[in-house]
Amino acid sequence: NSMIDVGIEPGDLVVVRKQNTADEGDIIVALVDNETTLKRFYLDAERECVRLHPENRTMEDIFVKNCYIQGVAQHVIKAL
């Protein structure tokens, strides 16, 4: 549910390009504390960390010192 405001809903398939870098604003698959999450990626220079932004206005940003970028979302496939 964390990405519903950009149209990614439960049951959708996300096509991800495997890579370990991302540009600001990319939707990434990130490994944080042994959990995988799909969030929008930003560098927060003020806090000297990474800001993972859920595209769901009811959820808060996640600030982490370290995360491993596993890939960048390319396409969403909707179930019929």
Secondary structure, DSSP 8 states (H G I E B T S, - for coil): -TTGGGT--TT-EEEEEE-S---TT-EEEEEETTEEEEEEEEEETTTTEEEEE-S-TTS--EEES--EEEEEEEEEE---
